[in-house]
Amino acid sequence: MSEQHTYRVIVRGTWEGLSEAARERLLAEAADHGMTSMRFTEEGSLTYEPRPLKHFSMRYVVVSDAADGEEMAGAIAEDRAETTLRGLGYGFGGLRSTVTDLDTMKVNRKSASRR
């Protein structure tokens, strides 16, 4: 079995072709999808600004084979986003992702002399 890595993926997109009902629902639920709801989860967390209702982002945690790399993690997250958004009846387009491999990320810690 190959090594698994954990990735944090931000999927960004634009709202497209929203029905009036979907638009009203997004506006009504906007307070639940603001800056304080930004979390990386396996299911994804949706965030957007209600005015103007144009762009959104979804944050995911993806565990995948390290050999498949960041590109696969991004594709998995984008697929999850598409499935979720379609299931909610939201029109969208222009999905793109930014991926961070948590297992290869370098953490710079302040030394005791720099505190």
Secondary structure, DSSP 8 states (H G I E B T S, - for coil): ---EEEEEEEEEEEE-S--HHHHHHHHHTGGGGSGGG---BSS-EEEE-SSS--EEEEEEEEEEEGGGHHHHHHHHHHHHHHHHHHHHT--EEEEEEEEEETTT-------GGG-
